[in-house]
Amino acid sequence: MLNMLVIYARDVQKSADFYCRFFGFAPTGVSDASTIELKSSDGGAMLLIHRAAKSVKLGQVGVKLGFAVRDVEVFKEKSAKLGLKFGSTHQGEGYTFANAKDPDKNNVCISSRAFRVNR
């Protein structure tokens, strides 16, 4: 069972605040000088925001965090009011999705794929 994703960040607090503000995560209270643990508001996987070493190259395209939302356009509007702008909405087979970047230029996606009718 996948229960945690580790995200490397230059500014651990800034990244933790990003995921709390825009995606409903909350600190678990378990943290230290280099990590902050976040729990999902809907019971999904935890995020562990970990301070990146100077040698770590951030913002690669090898990983994209996907967040399930029922209505991509409504989520985009809400996020824009809070300061996060997503790119164009794309149409998949029975779902829509849009992309943005976190403070360390990691790819994040919102998608209605989990809620599509024809699975």
N, CA, C and O atoms as a GROMACS GRO file, in nm:
protein
  476
    1MET      N    1   0.085  -0.118   0.000
    1MET     CA    2   0.000   0.000   0.000
    1MET      C    3   0.090   0.124   0.000
    1MET      O    4   0.176   0.139   0.087
    2LEU      N    5   0.069   0.210  -0.095
    2LEU     CA    6   0.140   0.338  -0.100
    2LEU      C    7   0.076   0.430   0.003
    2LEU      O    8  -0.043   0.460  -0.005
    3ASN      N    9   0.155   0.475   0.100
    3ASN     CA   10   0.096   0.562   0.203
    3ASN      C   11   0.168   0.694   0.219
    3ASN      O   12   0.123   0.779   0.296
    4MET      N   13   0.280   0.715   0.147
    4MET     CA   14   0.353   0.839   0.163
    4MET      C   15   0.432   0.873   0.037
    4MET      O   16   0.489   0.785  -0.028
    5LEU      N   17   0.433   1.001   0.003
    5LEU     CA   18   0.516   1.053  -0.105
    5LEU      C   19   0.613   1.152  -0.044
    5LEU      O   20   0.574   1.236   0.037
    6VAL      N   21   0.740   1.144  -0.082
    6VAL     CA   22   0.840   1.237  -0.034
    6VAL      C   23   0.862   1.342  -0.142
    6VAL      O   24   0.886   1.310  -0.258
    7ILE      N   25   0.852   1.469  -0.102
    7ILE     CA   26   0.875   1.580  -0.194
    7ILE      C   27   0.996   1.657  -0.143
    7ILE      O   28   0.997   1.705  -0.029
    8TYR      N   29   1.098   1.668  -0.226
    8TYR     CA   30   1.216   1.745  -0.189
    8TYR      C   31   1.192   1.892  -0.220
    8TYR      O   32   1.140   1.926  -0.326
    9ALA      N   33   1.230   1.978  -0.126
    9ALA     CA   34   1.201   2.121  -0.139
    9ALA      C   35   1.319   2.204  -0.089
    9ALA      O   36   1.390   2.163   0.003
   10ARG      N   37   1.339   2.318  -0.149
   10ARG     CA   38   1.440   2.411  -0.100
   10ARG      C   39   1.392   2.477   0.029
   10ARG      O   40   1.468   2.489   0.125
   11ASP      N   41   1.265   2.520   0.031
   11ASP     CA   42   1.204   2.584   0.148
   11ASP      C   43   1.092   2.493   0.197
   11ASP      O   44   0.981   2.496   0.143
   12VAL      N   45   1.119   2.412   0.297
   12VAL     CA   46   1.026   2.311   0.345
   12VAL      C   47   0.894   2.374   0.388
   12VAL      O   48   0.787   2.324   0.354
   13GLN      N   49   0.900   2.483   0.462
   13GLN     CA   50   0.778   2.546   0.512
   13GLN      C   51   0.694   2.602   0.398
   13GLN      O   52   0.571   2.589   0.398
   14LYS      N   53   0.758   2.666   0.300
   14LYS     CA   54   0.686   2.721   0.185
   14LYS      C   55   0.613   2.611   0.108
   14LYS      O   56   0.498   2.629   0.069
   15SER      N   57   0.679   2.499   0.087
   15SER     CA   58   0.616   2.388   0.015
   15SER      C   59   0.503   2.326   0.097
   15SER      O   60   0.398   2.294   0.043
   16ALA      N   61   0.524   2.310   0.227
   16ALA     CA   62   0.418   2.256   0.314
   16ALA      C   63   0.297   2.348   0.310
   16ALA      O   64   0.184   2.301   0.299
   17ASP      N   65   0.320   2.478   0.318
   17ASP     CA   66   0.209   2.574   0.312
   17ASP      C   67   0.134   2.564   0.180
   17ASP      O   68   0.011   2.574   0.178
   18PHE      N   69   0.206   2.542   0.069
   18PHE     CA   70   0.145   2.527  -0.063
   18PHE      C   71   0.046   2.410  -0.064
   18PHE      O   72  -0.068   2.425  -0.106
   19TYR      N   73   0.090   2.293  -0.018
   19TYR     CA   74   0.004   2.175  -0.021
   19TYR      C   75  -0.111   2.185   0.079
   19TYR      O   76  -0.218   2.129   0.056
   20CYS      N   77  -0.091   2.253   0.188
   20CYS     CA   78  -0.200   2.276   0.284
   20CYS      C   79  -0.303   2.372   0.225
   20CYS      O   80  -0.423   2.345   0.230
   21ARG      N   81  -0.256   2.481   0.170
   21ARG     CA   82  -0.346   2.586   0.120
   21ARG      C   83  -0.428   2.541   0.000
   21ARG      O   84  -0.548   2.564  -0.005
   22PHE      N   85  -0.364   2.478  -0.097
   22PHE     CA   86  -0.432   2.448  -0.222
   22PHE      C   87  -0.492   2.308  -0.229
   22PHE      O   88  -0.586   2.286  -0.306
   23PHE      N   89  -0.440   2.213  -0.150
   23PHE     CA   90  -0.487   2.076  -0.163
   23PHE      C   91  -0.540   2.015  -0.034
   23PHE      O   92  -0.563   1.895  -0.029
   24GLY      N   93  -0.558   2.096   0.069
   24GLY     CA   94  -0.625   2.050   0.190
   24GLY      C   95  -0.545   1.962   0.283
   24GLY      O   96  -0.603   1.894   0.368
   25PHE      N   97  -0.413   1.959   0.268
   25PHE     CA   98  -0.331   1.882   0.362
   25PHE      C   99  -0.318   1.958   0.493
   25PHE      O  100  -0.340   2.078   0.498
   26ALA      N  101  -0.283   1.884   0.598
   26ALA     CA  102  -0.263   1.945   0.730
   26ALA      C  103  -0.140   1.883   0.795
   26ALA      O  104  -0.115   1.763   0.779
   27PRO      N  105  -0.063   1.964   0.869
   27PRO     CA  106   0.053   1.907   0.938
   27PRO      C  107   0.009   1.803   1.041
   27PRO      O  108  -0.093   1.820   1.109
   28THR      N  109   0.086   1.695   1.052
   28THR     CA  110   0.055   1.592   1.151
   28THR      C  111   0.112   1.627   1.287
   28THR      O  112   0.076   1.565   1.388
   29GLY      N  113   0.201   1.725   1.290
   29GLY     CA  114   0.271   1.758   1.414
   29GLY      C  115   0.406   1.690   1.422
   29GLY      O  116   0.486   1.720   1.512
   30VAL      N  117   0.433   1.599   1.329
   30VAL     CA  118   0.562   1.531   1.324
   30VAL      C  119   0.650   1.608   1.226
   30VAL      O  120   0.629   1.606   1.105
   31SER      N  121   0.750   1.678   1.281
   31SER     CA  122   0.842   1.753   1.196
   31SER      C  123   0.973   1.775   1.271
   31SER      O  124   0.981   1.758   1.392
   32ASP      N  125   1.074   1.812   1.195
   32ASP     CA  126   1.202   1.848   1.254
   32ASP      C  127   1.263   1.956   1.166
   32ASP      O  128   1.193   2.015   1.085
   33ALA      N  129   1.391   1.982   1.181
   33ALA     CA  130   1.454   2.092   1.107
   33ALA      C  131   1.454   2.071   0.956
   33ALA      O  132   1.464   2.168   0.881
   34SER      N  133   1.441   1.946   0.910
   34SER     CA  134   1.449   1.923   0.766
   34SER      C  135   1.325   1.859   0.705
   34SER      O  136   1.322   1.839   0.583
   35THR      N  137   1.223   1.827   0.783
   35THR     CA  138   1.103   1.763   0.728
   35THR      C  139   0.976   1.813   0.795
   35THR      O  140   0.976   1.852   0.912
   36ILE      N  141   0.869   1.811   0.718
   36ILE     CA  142   0.734   1.835   0.770
   36ILE      C  143   0.645   1.726   0.712
   36ILE      O  144   0.644   1.704   0.591
   37GLU      N  145   0.572   1.658   0.798
   37GLU     CA  146   0.480   1.552   0.755
   37GLU      C  147   0.340   1.610   0.746
   37GLU      O  148   0.292   1.677   0.837
   38LEU      N  149   0.274   1.582   0.632
   38LEU     CA  150   0.138   1.632   0.608
   38LEU      C  151   0.043   1.516   0.586
   38LEU      O  152   0.077   1.418   0.520
   39LYS      N  153  -0.078   1.528   0.642
   39LYS     CA  154  -0.180   1.424   0.619
   39LYS      C  155  -0.286   1.478   0.525
   39LYS      O  156  -0.314   1.598   0.521
   40SER      N  157  -0.342   1.388   0.450
   40SER     CA  158  -0.447   1.421   0.355
   40SER      C  159  -0.580   1.437   0.428
   40SER      O  160  -0.611   1.361   0.520
   41SER      N  161  -0.659   1.535   0.386
   41SER     CA  162  -0.789   1.557   0.449
   41SER      C  163  -0.890   1.448   0.412
   41SER      O  164  -0.991   1.433   0.480
   42ASP      N  165  -0.862   1.372   0.305
   42ASP     CA  166  -0.958   1.270   0.262
   42ASP      C  167  -0.907   1.127   0.282
   42ASP      O  168  -0.964   1.032   0.228
   43GLY      N  169  -0.800   1.111   0.360
   43GLY     CA  170  -0.750   0.977   0.389
   43GLY      C  171  -0.652   0.923   0.287
   43GLY      O  172  -0.613   0.807   0.297
   44GLY      N  173  -0.611   1.003   0.191
   44GLY     CA  174  -0.514   0.959   0.091
   44GLY      C  175  -0.374   0.952   0.148
   44GLY      O  176  -0.355   0.961   0.270
   45ALA      N  177  -0.278   0.937   0.062
   45ALA     CA  178  -0.138   0.924   0.103
   45ALA      C  179  -0.088   1.051   0.173
   45ALA      O  180  -0.133   1.162   0.144
   46MET      N  181   0.005   1.032   0.267
   46MET     CA  182   0.069   1.144   0.335
   46MET      C  183   0.178   1.201   0.244
   46MET      O  184   0.229   1.132   0.155
   47LEU      N  185   0.211   1.328   0.268
   47LEU     CA  186   0.325   1.390   0.203
   47LEU      C  187   0.431   1.417   0.308
   47LEU      O  188   0.400   1.466   0.416
   48LEU      N  189   0.554   1.385   0.276
   48LEU     CA  190   0.665   1.420   0.362
   48LEU      C  191   0.749   1.521   0.285
   48LEU      O  192   0.817   1.487   0.188
   49ILE      N  193   0.744   1.647   0.330
   49ILE     CA  194   0.821   1.752   0.265
   49ILE      C  195   0.959   1.748   0.330
   49ILE      O  196   0.973   1.769   0.450
   50HIS      N  197   1.061   1.723   0.248
   50HIS     CA  198   1.196   1.701   0.298
   50HIS      C  199   1.291   1.803   0.236
   50HIS      O  200   1.289   1.824   0.115
   51ARG      N  201   1.373   1.866   0.318
   51ARG     CA  202   1.469   1.964   0.267
   51ARG      C  203   1.563   1.897   0.167
   51ARG      O  204   1.624   1.794   0.196
   52ALA      N  205   1.573   1.957   0.048
   52ALA     CA  206   1.659   1.903  -0.057
   52ALA      C  207   1.803   1.946  -0.035
   52ALA      O  208   1.830   2.060   0.001
   53ALA      N  209   1.893   1.854  -0.057
   53ALA     CA  210   2.036   1.888  -0.056
   53ALA      C  211   2.064   1.981  -0.172
   53ALA      O  212   1.993   1.979  -0.273
   54LYS      N  213   2.167   2.062  -0.160
   54LYS     CA  214   2.202   2.155  -0.267
   54LYS      C  215   2.230   2.084  -0.398
   54LYS      O  216   2.214   2.142  -0.505
   55SER      N  217   2.273   1.959  -0.390
   55SER     CA  218   2.306   1.883  -0.511
   55SER      C  219   2.183   1.829  -0.584
   55SER      O  220   2.194   1.786  -0.698
   56VAL      N  221   2.065   1.832  -0.519
   56VAL     CA  222   1.943   1.778  -0.580
   56VAL      C  223   1.889   1.879  -0.682
   56VAL      O  224   1.871   1.996  -0.650
   57LYS      N  225   1.864   1.831  -0.803
   57LYS     CA  226   1.806   1.914  -0.907
   57LYS      C  227   1.654   1.900  -0.899
   57LYS      O  228   1.600   1.791  -0.921
   58LEU      N  229   1.586   2.008  -0.868
   58LEU     CA  230   1.440   2.003  -0.850
   58LEU      C  231   1.368   2.035  -0.979
   58LEU      O  232   1.426   2.089  -1.074
   59GLY      N  233   1.237   2.001  -0.982
   59GLY     CA  234   1.152   2.037  -1.094
   59GLY      C  235   1.164   1.946  -1.214
   59GLY      O  236   1.131   1.988  -1.325
   60GLN      N  237   1.210   1.825  -1.198
   60GLN     CA  238   1.219   1.730  -1.308
   60GLN      C  239   1.079   1.682  -1.346
   60GLN      O  240   0.985   1.696  -1.268
   61VAL      N  241   1.066   1.626  -1.463
   61VAL     CA  242   0.936   1.581  -1.510
   61VAL      C  243   0.913   1.432  -1.486
   61VAL      O  244   0.817   1.375  -1.540
   62GLY      N  245   0.996   1.368  -1.408
   62GLY     CA  246   0.982   1.226  -1.382
   62GLY      C  247   0.864   1.190  -1.295
   62GLY      O  248   0.817   1.076  -1.297
   63VAL      N  249   0.813   1.286  -1.219
   63VAL     CA  250   0.700   1.261  -1.129
   63VAL      C  251   0.602   1.377  -1.141
   63VAL      O  252   0.642   1.493  -1.150
   64LYS      N  253   0.476   1.344  -1.141
   64LYS     CA  254   0.370   1.444  -1.136
   64LYS      C  255   0.272   1.400  -1.028
   64LYS      O  256   0.226   1.286  -1.029
   65LEU      N  257   0.241   1.489  -0.936
   65LEU     CA  258   0.143   1.458  -0.832
   65LEU      C  259   0.004   1.487  -0.887
   65LEU      O  260  -0.023   1.597  -0.934
   66GLY      N  261  -0.083   1.388  -0.883
   66GLY     CA  262  -0.219   1.403  -0.934
   66GLY      C  263  -0.320   1.409  -0.821
   66GLY      O  264  -0.318   1.326  -0.730
   67PHE      N  265  -0.408   1.509  -0.827
   67PHE     CA  266  -0.511   1.526  -0.725
   67PHE      C  267  -0.648   1.513  -0.790
   67PHE      O  268  -0.678   1.582  -0.888
   68ALA      N  269  -0.731   1.424  -0.736
   68ALA     CA  270  -0.864   1.400  -0.789
   68ALA      C  271  -0.958   1.512  -0.745
   68ALA      O  272  -0.969   1.541  -0.626
   69VAL      N  273  -1.025   1.574  -0.841
   69VAL     CA  274  -1.126   1.676  -0.814
   69VAL      C  275  -1.247   1.645  -0.902
   69VAL      O  276  -1.232   1.601  -1.015
   70ARG      N  277  -1.365   1.669  -0.849
   70ARG     CA  278  -1.486   1.642  -0.928
   70ARG      C  279  -1.501   1.739  -1.045
   70ARG      O  280  -1.539   1.699  -1.155
   71ASP      N  281  -1.472   1.867  -1.021
   71ASP     CA  282  -1.491   1.969  -1.123
   71ASP      C  283  -1.363   2.051  -1.137
   71ASP      O  284  -1.331   2.133  -1.051
   72VAL      N  285  -1.291   2.027  -1.244
   72VAL     CA  286  -1.162   2.093  -1.267
   72VAL      C  287  -1.178   2.244  -1.275
   72VAL      O  288  -1.098   2.317  -1.216
   73GLU      N  289  -1.280   2.293  -1.346
   73GLU     CA  290  -1.297   2.437  -1.363
   73GLU      C  291  -1.327   2.506  -1.230
   73GLU      O  292  -1.274   2.615  -1.204
   74VAL      N  293  -1.410   2.446  -1.147
   74VAL     CA  294  -1.440   2.504  -1.016
   74VAL      C  295  -1.314   2.509  -0.930
   74VAL      O  296  -1.289   2.609  -0.863
   75PHE      N  297  -1.235   2.401  -0.932
   75PHE     CA  298  -1.112   2.397  -0.854
   75PHE      C  299  -1.013   2.502  -0.904
   75PHE      O  300  -0.946   2.568  -0.825
   76LYS      N  301  -1.003   2.518  -1.036
   76LYS     CA  302  -0.914   2.618  -1.093
   76LYS      C  303  -0.953   2.759  -1.049
   76LYS      O  304  -0.867   2.840  -1.015
   77GLU      N  305  -1.082   2.788  -1.050
   77GLU     CA  306  -1.130   2.922  -1.009
   77GLU      C  307  -1.098   2.947  -0.862
   77GLU      O  308  -1.050   3.054  -0.826
   78LYS      N  309  -1.125   2.849  -0.776
   78LYS     CA  310  -1.097   2.862  -0.633
   78LYS      C  311  -0.947   2.882  -0.610
   78LYS      O  312  -0.907   2.968  -0.532
   79SER      N  313  -0.865   2.804  -0.679
   79SER     CA  314  -0.720   2.814  -0.663
   79SER      C  315  -0.667   2.949  -0.712
   79SER      O  316  -0.577   3.006  -0.650
   80ALA      N  317  -0.721   2.998  -0.822
   80ALA     CA  318  -0.677   3.127  -0.876
   80ALA      C  319  -0.701   3.239  -0.775
   80ALA      O  320  -0.618   3.328  -0.760
   81LYS      N  321  -0.814   3.234  -0.705
   81LYS     CA  322  -0.844   3.334  -0.602
   81LYS      C  323  -0.744   3.328  -0.488
   81LYS      O  324  -0.720   3.428  -0.420
   82LEU      N  325  -0.686   3.209  -0.465
   82LEU     CA  326  -0.587   3.192  -0.358
   82LEU      C  327  -0.443   3.215  -0.408
   82LEU      O  328  -0.350   3.216  -0.328
   83GLY      N  329  -0.427   3.233  -0.539
   83GLY     CA  330  -0.295   3.264  -0.593
   83GLY      C  331  -0.227   3.156  -0.675
   83GLY      O  332  -0.112   3.173  -0.713
   84LEU      N  333  -0.296   3.046  -0.704
   84LEU     CA  334  -0.238   2.940  -0.786
   84LEU      C  335  -0.312   2.932  -0.919
   84LEU      O  336  -0.432   2.906  -0.923
   85LYS      N  337  -0.240   2.956  -1.027
   85LYS     CA  338  -0.301   2.950  -1.159
   85LYS      C  339  -0.261   2.822  -1.230
   85LYS      O  340  -0.142   2.791  -1.245
   86PHE      N  341  -0.361   2.748  -1.273
   86PHE     CA  342  -0.340   2.627  -1.352
   86PHE      C  343  -0.337   2.665  -1.498
   86PHE      O  344  -0.389   2.770  -1.537
   87GLY      N  345  -0.277   2.580  -1.579
   87GLY     CA  346  -0.275   2.599  -1.723
   87GLY      C  347  -0.410   2.563  -1.784
   87GLY      O  348  -0.509   2.547  -1.713
   88SER      N  349  -0.411   2.550  -1.914
   88SER     CA  350  -0.533   2.516  -1.988
   88SER      C  351  -0.591   2.385  -1.940
   88SER      O  352  -0.519   2.295  -1.895
   89THR      N  353  -0.722   2.374  -1.949
   89THR     CA  354  -0.790   2.249  -1.918
   89THR      C  355  -0.786   2.161  -2.043
   89THR      O  356  -0.820   2.204  -2.153
   90HIS      N  357  -0.745   2.037  -2.022
   90HIS     CA  358  -0.735   1.941  -2.132
   90HIS      C  359  -0.844   1.836  -2.118
   90HIS      O  360  -0.888   1.805  -2.007
   91GLN      N  361  -0.888   1.782  -2.229
   91GLN     CA  362  -0.993   1.682  -2.232
   91GLN      C  363  -0.933   1.543  -2.253
   91GLN      O  364  -0.863   1.520  -2.351
   92GLY      N  365  -0.962   1.451  -2.159
   92GLY     CA  366  -0.925   1.312  -2.176
   92GLY      C  367  -1.049   1.235  -2.219
   92GLY      O  368  -1.148   1.296  -2.260
   93GLU      N  369  -1.044   1.104  -2.211
   93GLU     CA  370  -1.160   1.024  -2.246
   93GLU      C  371  -1.254   1.016  -2.126
   93GLU      O  372  -1.239   0.928  -2.041
   94GLY      N  373  -1.351   1.107  -2.120
   94GLY     CA  374  -1.448   1.108  -2.012
   94GLY      C  375  -1.404   1.187  -1.889
   94GLY      O  376  -1.468   1.177  -1.784
   95TYR      N  377  -1.299   1.264  -1.899
   95TYR     CA  378  -1.251   1.344  -1.787
   95TYR      C  379  -1.173   1.465  -1.838
   95TYR      O  380  -1.138   1.472  -1.955
   96THR      N  381  -1.147   1.559  -1.747
   96THR     CA  382  -1.064   1.675  -1.779
   96THR      C  383  -0.950   1.685  -1.678
   96THR      O  384  -0.956   1.628  -1.570
   97PHE      N  385  -0.845   1.760  -1.716
   97PHE     CA  386  -0.734   1.781  -1.625
   97PHE      C  387  -0.662   1.911  -1.659
   97PHE      O  388  -0.674   1.963  -1.770
   98ALA      N  389  -0.588   1.963  -1.561
   98ALA     CA  390  -0.508   2.083  -1.580
   98ALA      C  391  -0.382   2.071  -1.494
   98ALA      O  392  -0.381   1.998  -1.395
   99ASN      N  393  -0.277   2.142  -1.533
   99ASN     CA  394  -0.148   2.131  -1.467
   99ASN      C  395  -0.099   2.264  -1.410
   99ASN      O  396  -0.136   2.371  -1.458
  100ALA      N  397  -0.016   2.254  -1.307
  100ALA     CA  398   0.049   2.369  -1.246
  100ALA      C  399   0.183   2.321  -1.190
  100ALA      O  400   0.220   2.205  -1.207
  101LYS      N  401   0.254   2.411  -1.122
  101LYS     CA  402   0.382   2.377  -1.058
  101LYS      C  403   0.375   2.417  -0.912
  101LYS      O  404   0.310   2.515  -0.876
  102ASP      N  405   0.443   2.340  -0.827
  102ASP     CA  406   0.454   2.378  -0.686
  102ASP      C  407   0.571   2.476  -0.671
  102ASP      O  408   0.635   2.509  -0.771
  103PRO      N  409   0.600   2.523  -0.550
  103PRO     CA  410   0.707   2.623  -0.534
  103PRO      C  411   0.845   2.577  -0.582
  103PRO      O  412   0.930   2.661  -0.612
  104ASP      N  413   0.868   2.448  -0.589
  104ASP     CA  414   0.997   2.396  -0.635
  104ASP      C  415   0.992   2.348  -0.779
  104ASP      O  416   1.080   2.275  -0.825
  105LYS      N  417   0.888   2.389  -0.850
  105LYS     CA  418   0.870   2.357  -0.993
  105LYS      C  419   0.838   2.210  -1.019
  105LYS      O  420   0.857   2.162  -1.131
  106ASN      N  421   0.789   2.139  -0.917
  106ASN     CA  422   0.740   2.003  -0.938
  106ASN      C  423   0.604   2.010  -1.004
  106ASN      O  424   0.526   2.102  -0.977
  107ASN      N  425   0.575   1.916  -1.090
  107ASN     CA  426   0.447   1.913  -1.160
  107ASN      C  427   0.335   1.864  -1.069
  107ASN      O  428   0.350   1.764  -0.998
  108VAL      N  429   0.222   1.937  -1.072
  108VAL     CA  430   0.102   1.893  -1.004
  108VAL      C  431  -0.013   1.900  -1.104
  108VAL      O  432  -0.015   1.985  -1.193
  109CYS      N  433  -0.106   1.809  -1.088
  109CYS     CA  434  -0.218   1.798  -1.181
  109CYS      C  435  -0.347   1.784  -1.102
  109CYS      O  436  -0.351   1.715  -1.000
  110ILE      N  437  -0.453   1.849  -1.150
  110ILE     CA  438  -0.586   1.822  -1.098
  110ILE      C  439  -0.661   1.751  -1.210
  110ILE      O  440  -0.649   1.787  -1.327
  111SER      N  441  -0.737   1.650  -1.173
  111SER     CA  442  -0.802   1.567  -1.274
  111SER      C  443  -0.934   1.512  -1.223
  111SER      O  444  -0.947   1.476  -1.106
  112SER      N  445  -1.032   1.508  -1.312
  112SER     CA  446  -1.160   1.446  -1.277
  112SER      C  447  -1.164   1.298  -1.318
  112SER      O  448  -1.270   1.236  -1.313
  113ARG      N  449  -1.051   1.243  -1.358
  113ARG     CA  450  -1.043   1.104  -1.406
  113ARG      C  451  -1.102   1.004  -1.306
  113ARG      O  452  -1.171   0.911  -1.347
  114ALA      N  453  -1.076   1.021  -1.177
  114ALA     CA  454  -1.125   0.928  -1.075
  114ALA      C  455  -1.278   0.925  -1.068
  114ALA      O  456  -1.336   0.831  -1.014
  115PHE      N  457  -1.342   1.028  -1.121
  115PHE     CA  458  -1.487   1.040  -1.113
  115PHE      C  459  -1.556   1.014  -1.246
  115PHE      O  460  -1.677   1.034  -1.258
  116ARG      N  461  -1.481   0.971  -1.348
  116ARG     CA  462  -1.543   0.949  -1.478
  116ARG      C  463  -1.641   0.833  -1.470
  116ARG      O  464  -1.626   0.743  -1.388
  117VAL      N  465  -1.742   0.838  -1.556
  117VAL     CA  466  -1.849   0.740  -1.554
  117VAL      C  467  -1.807   0.609  -1.618
  117VAL      O  468  -1.835   0.502  -1.564
  118ASN      N  469  -1.740   0.616  -1.731
  118ASN     CA  470  -1.700   0.495  -1.805
  118ASN      C  471  -1.560   0.455  -1.766
  118ASN      O  472  -1.463   0.506  -1.823
  119ARG      N  473  -1.545   0.366  -1.670
  119ARG     CA  474  -1.412   0.321  -1.628
  119ARG      C  475  -1.376   0.191  -1.693
  119ARG      O  476  -1.268   0.138  -1.669
   0.00000   0.00000   0.00000
